[in-house]
Amino acid sequence: MRALFLLFAHCICFNAIAQKSFEPYAQKISGTDIHISMVPIQGGNFTMGSTESEIGRSLDEGPTHNVEVAPFWMAQFEVTWDLYNLFIDREIDRHRDTNNLGNEVLLAVDAVSGATIPYIDMDHGMGIEGFPAINMTQLAASKFCEWLSAMTGNFYRLPTEAEWEYACRAGTQTAYSFGNDPMALEDYAWSKKNSDSTSHKVGLKKPNPWGLYDMHGNVAEWTLDQYEEKAYFNRKQHPVSNPFIKPIKTYPRSLRGGSWIDQAKQLRSASRKPSTKKWKLRDPQIPKSKWWHTDAPFIGFRIVRPYKTPTAEEQQIYWKEKHTN
């Protein structure tokens, strides 16, 4: 009888896992009218990097290699100031709806570190409502993810470089998700050529084939990875499964997508950008703020949620500042 009961329980558990929904959804933020549109990205294999024949290519994009990526959801849009300021202000923490939390994260919201209030206008006059949040460090972006996870009960983090490129390509192997012609960027992206030296509201250009907006241009997006110029040379196995270069130092970290200050070649799907301490030149604080890059109004981020939820211990790995232990 006990064996039958265990078999029955196992079947229920298996069915529950098998039937886990993997559909588009809107993540509500309790205490506000704001929601985040999340797009399901099916797992699969793709060729990461660019070939030597791709126009505008840099050496850090090769050699190309086969990468396997597990399924995840990705935010349809870059994180806007409307959303990011909720994390800065922390006034809605008390509205956390404990009766409607997801079951992926058990974390008290007041246990999450808060960013310092900026001493200057961090949008640089570019715009707030509907505009991408800018000037934050990678640590600040990751702490936003941790805070959002505590507020919702669902696990959120930054994408790895591999996840970001896989989602940007959306099944393509061309220089951009729409083809190889940089002249077509006008329809899909804000770059140096058409931005008028400013960021723009998210979602004004055409999406990529998987429904993600502004993957090319507007603001460059933080990933989780330490930037290593020759990282791809070390990937011998085929395919490489869910690669993630854990950061062990503050600089450089890796960004993707290019921005409103960049030329077309820097908006390609394979293009990589390292962070630099020069992005804090005007920061008068000693030591420099770990939350803000005063001179980087061209960087922002978007979030992902893995389909397979990591354990509580594993979750902390993705929100860490450095991996020195």
C-alpha positions as CSV (number, residue, x, y, z in Angstrom):
1,M,0.0,0.0,0.0
2,R,2.8,2.4,0.9
3,A,4.5,1.7,-2.4
4,L,1.3,2.5,-4.2
5,F,1.0,5.8,-2.3
6,L,4.5,6.8,-3.1
7,L,4.0,6.0,-6.8
8,F,0.8,8.0,-6.8
9,A,2.6,11.0,-5.1
10,H,5.4,10.7,-7.6
11,C,3.0,10.8,-10.5
12,I,1.3,13.9,-9.1
13,C,4.6,15.6,-8.6
14,F,5.8,14.7,-12.1
15,N,2.6,15.9,-13.7
16,A,2.8,19.2,-11.8
17,I,6.3,19.8,-13.1
18,A,5.4,18.7,-16.6
19,Q,2.4,21.0,-16.7
20,K,4.3,24.1,-15.4
21,S,3.0,26.9,-17.6
22,F,5.5,28.4,-20.1
23,E,3.4,31.2,-21.6
24,P,3.8,34.9,-21.9
25,Y,2.7,36.7,-18.7
26,A,2.6,40.1,-17.0
27,Q,4.4,40.3,-13.7
28,K,2.4,42.6,-11.4
29,I,4.1,44.8,-8.8
30,S,1.9,45.0,-5.7
31,G,1.1,48.5,-4.6
32,T,1.4,49.9,-8.2
33,D,-0.3,49.7,-11.6
34,I,3.0,48.7,-13.2
35,H,3.6,45.3,-14.8
36,I,6.4,43.7,-16.6
37,S,5.7,41.8,-19.9
38,M,7.7,38.5,-19.9
39,V,8.3,36.6,-23.1
40,P,9.0,32.8,-23.0
41,I,12.2,31.9,-24.8
42,Q,12.4,28.2,-25.7
43,G,15.7,26.5,-25.0
44,G,17.9,25.3,-27.8
45,N,21.3,25.4,-29.5
46,F,22.8,28.3,-31.5
47,T,26.2,29.4,-32.9
48,M,27.5,32.1,-30.5
49,G,29.9,34.8,-31.8
50,S,30.6,36.0,-35.4
51,T,32.5,34.7,-38.3
52,E,35.6,36.4,-39.7
53,S,33.6,37.5,-42.7
54,E,31.1,39.5,-40.7
55,I,31.5,43.2,-41.4
56,G,32.3,45.3,-38.3
57,R,33.4,42.2,-36.4
58,S,35.9,42.4,-33.4
59,L,38.3,39.7,-32.4
60,D,36.5,39.1,-29.1
61,E,33.6,37.6,-31.0
62,G,35.4,34.5,-32.0
63,P,35.9,31.7,-32.6
64,T,32.2,30.9,-33.1
65,H,31.1,27.9,-31.0
66,N,27.9,25.9,-30.4
67,V,26.1,26.8,-27.2
68,E,23.1,25.1,-25.5
69,V,20.7,27.4,-23.6
70,A,18.0,26.3,-21.2
71,P,14.5,27.8,-21.5
72,F,13.8,31.1,-19.8
73,W,11.5,34.2,-19.9
74,M,12.9,37.5,-20.9
75,A,11.4,41.0,-20.4
76,Q,9.9,42.3,-23.6
77,F,11.3,45.8,-22.8
78,E,14.3,47.3,-21.1
79,V,13.7,48.3,-17.5
80,T,12.3,51.8,-17.4
81,W,12.7,54.5,-14.8
82,D,9.0,54.0,-13.8
83,L,10.0,50.6,-12.6
84,Y,13.5,51.2,-11.4
85,N,12.6,54.2,-9.2
86,L,10.4,51.8,-7.2
87,F,13.6,50.0,-6.2
88,I,15.4,53.3,-5.5
89,D,12.6,54.7,-3.3
90,R,11.6,51.4,-1.6
91,E,8.3,53.0,-0.5
92,I,6.2,50.1,-1.9
93,D,8.0,47.5,0.1
94,R,5.3,47.7,2.7
95,H,2.7,46.8,0.0
96,R,4.2,43.4,-0.7
97,D,1.3,41.1,-1.2
98,T,2.2,38.0,0.9
99,N,-1.0,36.2,-0.1
100,N,-0.1,36.2,-3.8
101,L,3.6,35.6,-3.9
102,G,5.2,33.1,-6.3
103,N,6.7,30.0,-4.8
104,E,10.2,30.3,-6.2
105,V,11.9,32.7,-3.8
106,L,11.7,32.8,0.0
107,L,13.3,36.2,0.8
108,A,12.3,39.0,3.1
109,V,12.3,42.2,1.0
110,D,13.9,44.2,3.8
111,A,16.9,41.9,3.6
112,V,17.8,43.3,0.2
113,S,20.3,46.1,0.1
114,G,19.0,49.4,-1.3
115,A,20.8,51.7,-3.7
116,T,21.9,55.1,-2.6
117,I,19.8,58.1,-3.7
118,P,21.7,59.8,-6.6
119,Y,23.0,63.3,-5.9
120,I,22.4,64.4,-9.5
121,D,19.7,63.9,-12.0
122,M,20.6,60.5,-13.3
123,D,18.4,60.6,-16.3
124,H,20.5,63.5,-17.6
125,G,17.3,65.2,-18.8
126,M,16.6,62.5,-21.3
127,G,13.2,61.5,-19.8
128,I,11.6,59.4,-17.1
129,E,8.2,58.0,-18.0
130,G,8.6,55.2,-20.4
131,F,12.3,55.8,-20.8
132,P,15.0,53.2,-20.0
133,A,16.7,53.5,-16.6
134,I,20.4,54.4,-17.1
135,N,23.6,55.0,-15.3
136,M,23.3,52.1,-12.9
137,T,26.2,49.7,-12.1
138,Q,25.9,46.0,-12.8
139,L,25.6,45.4,-9.0
140,A,22.7,47.8,-8.8
141,A,21.0,46.0,-11.7
142,S,21.5,42.7,-10.0
143,K,20.2,44.0,-6.7
144,F,17.1,45.3,-8.5
145,C,16.5,41.7,-9.6
146,E,16.9,40.5,-6.1
147,W,14.5,43.1,-4.8
148,L,12.0,42.2,-7.5
149,S,12.3,38.5,-6.6
150,A,11.5,39.3,-3.0
151,M,8.6,41.5,-3.9
152,T,7.0,38.9,-6.3
153,G,8.2,35.5,-5.1
154,N,9.4,34.7,-8.6
155,F,13.2,34.4,-9.3
156,Y,14.6,37.1,-11.5
157,R,18.2,37.9,-12.5
158,L,20.3,39.5,-15.3
159,P,20.8,37.3,-18.5
160,T,24.1,35.7,-19.2
161,E,25.9,36.8,-22.3
162,A,24.9,33.5,-24.0
163,E,21.2,34.0,-23.0
164,W,21.3,37.5,-24.2
165,E,22.8,36.7,-27.6
166,Y,20.5,33.7,-28.1
167,A,17.4,35.9,-27.4
168,C,18.7,38.7,-29.6
169,R,19.4,36.5,-32.6
170,A,15.9,34.9,-32.2
171,G,16.9,32.0,-34.5
172,T,19.0,34.0,-36.9
173,Q,22.7,33.9,-37.7
174,T,22.9,37.2,-39.5
175,A,24.6,40.3,-38.2
176,Y,21.3,41.6,-36.9
177,S,18.1,39.8,-36.0
178,F,16.5,41.3,-39.2
179,G,19.4,40.5,-41.6
180,N,22.8,41.9,-42.6
181,D,21.9,45.4,-43.9
182,P,22.8,48.1,-41.4
183,M,20.6,50.5,-43.3
184,A,17.5,48.6,-41.9
185,L,18.5,49.6,-38.4
186,E,16.4,52.7,-38.8
187,D,13.3,50.5,-38.4
188,Y,14.6,48.5,-35.4
189,A,17.0,50.6,-33.3
190,W,18.2,53.9,-31.9
191,S,21.8,54.4,-32.7
192,K,24.2,57.3,-33.1
193,K,22.8,57.9,-36.6
194,N,19.2,58.5,-35.6
195,S,19.1,59.1,-31.8
196,D,19.7,62.9,-31.7
197,S,22.2,62.1,-28.9
198,T,19.6,60.8,-26.4
199,S,17.9,57.6,-25.3
200,H,14.2,57.1,-26.3
201,K,11.1,55.6,-24.8
202,V,11.2,51.8,-25.0
203,G,9.3,49.9,-27.6
204,L,9.0,52.5,-30.3
205,K,10.9,50.5,-32.9
206,K,10.1,47.1,-34.4
207,P,10.7,44.0,-32.3
208,N,12.9,41.1,-33.2
209,P,11.3,37.8,-34.5
210,W,10.7,36.7,-30.9
211,G,8.8,39.9,-29.9
212,L,11.7,41.6,-27.9
213,Y,12.1,45.3,-28.4
214,D,15.3,47.4,-28.4
215,M,17.7,44.4,-28.4
216,H,19.7,46.4,-30.9
217,G,20.5,49.9,-29.6
218,N,18.7,52.5,-27.3
219,V,20.7,51.4,-24.2
220,A,23.5,48.8,-23.9
221,E,22.3,46.1,-21.5
222,W,24.1,44.5,-18.6
223,T,24.7,40.8,-18.6
224,L,25.9,38.6,-15.6
225,D,29.3,37.8,-17.0
226,Q,32.8,39.0,-16.4
227,Y,34.1,40.3,-19.7
228,E,37.0,38.2,-21.0
229,E,38.3,39.2,-24.4
230,K,39.4,35.6,-25.3
231,A,36.7,33.7,-23.5
232,Y,35.5,31.9,-26.6
233,F,38.9,30.4,-27.2
234,N,38.5,28.4,-24.0
235,R,35.3,26.7,-25.0
236,K,36.5,23.4,-26.3
237,Q,33.5,21.1,-25.6
238,H,30.6,21.0,-28.1
239,P,28.1,22.2,-27.3
240,V,28.9,24.4,-24.3
241,S,25.9,24.3,-22.0
242,N,24.7,27.5,-20.4
243,P,28.1,29.3,-20.1
244,F,28.5,31.9,-17.4
245,I,31.8,33.6,-16.6
246,K,31.4,34.4,-12.9
247,P,32.8,37.9,-12.0
248,I,35.8,38.0,-9.7
249,K,36.6,41.7,-10.1
250,T,34.6,44.9,-10.6
251,Y,36.0,45.6,-14.1
252,P,35.4,44.8,-16.8
253,R,31.8,43.3,-16.9
254,S,30.1,42.5,-20.2
255,L,27.3,44.5,-21.9
256,R,25.4,43.8,-25.1
257,G,23.3,45.4,-27.7
258,G,25.0,48.7,-28.3
259,S,23.3,52.0,-27.5
260,W,22.2,55.5,-28.8
261,I,25.8,56.6,-28.9
262,D,27.1,53.7,-30.9
263,Q,27.7,53.0,-34.6
264,A,25.8,50.3,-36.4
265,K,28.6,47.7,-36.1
266,Q,28.4,48.0,-32.3
267,L,24.7,47.1,-32.4
268,R,25.2,43.7,-34.0
269,S,24.0,40.6,-32.2
270,A,27.5,39.3,-31.5
271,S,29.0,42.6,-30.4
272,R,30.4,42.8,-26.9
273,K,31.2,45.8,-24.7
274,P,33.4,45.8,-21.6
275,S,32.7,48.2,-18.7
276,T,35.3,50.6,-17.4
277,K,36.0,52.7,-14.3
278,K,36.1,55.7,-16.6
279,W,32.3,55.7,-16.3
280,K,32.7,57.2,-12.9
281,L,34.9,60.2,-13.7
282,R,32.5,62.8,-12.4
283,D,31.6,60.9,-9.2
284,P,32.9,63.1,-6.4
285,Q,32.5,60.3,-3.7
286,I,35.6,58.7,-2.2
287,P,35.3,55.7,-2.6
288,K,33.3,55.9,-5.8
289,S,29.7,54.8,-5.6
290,K,29.1,51.1,-6.2
291,W,25.5,51.9,-7.3
292,W,26.0,54.5,-10.1
293,H,28.0,55.2,-13.2
294,T,27.8,59.0,-13.4
295,D,29.2,59.0,-16.9
296,A,27.4,56.1,-18.6
297,P,23.9,57.4,-19.7
298,F,24.0,54.8,-22.4
299,I,23.7,51.7,-20.2
300,G,20.6,49.9,-18.9
301,F,19.4,46.4,-18.5
302,R,16.5,43.9,-18.9
303,I,15.6,40.9,-16.7
304,V,15.2,37.2,-17.2
305,R,13.5,34.4,-15.2
306,P,14.8,30.8,-15.8
307,Y,12.1,28.2,-16.4
308,K,13.9,25.8,-14.0
309,T,14.1,27.6,-10.7
310,P,17.5,27.4,-9.0
311,T,17.7,26.5,-5.4
312,A,17.8,29.2,-2.7
313,E,21.6,28.7,-2.4
314,E,22.1,28.9,-6.2
315,Q,19.9,32.0,-6.4
316,Q,22.4,33.9,-4.3
317,I,25.1,33.2,-6.8
318,Y,23.4,35.2,-9.5
319,W,22.9,38.3,-7.2
320,K,26.5,38.4,-5.9
321,E,28.8,41.3,-6.5
322,K,31.9,39.1,-6.9
323,H,32.7,35.4,-6.8
324,T,35.8,35.4,-4.7
325,N,34.8,32.6,-2.5
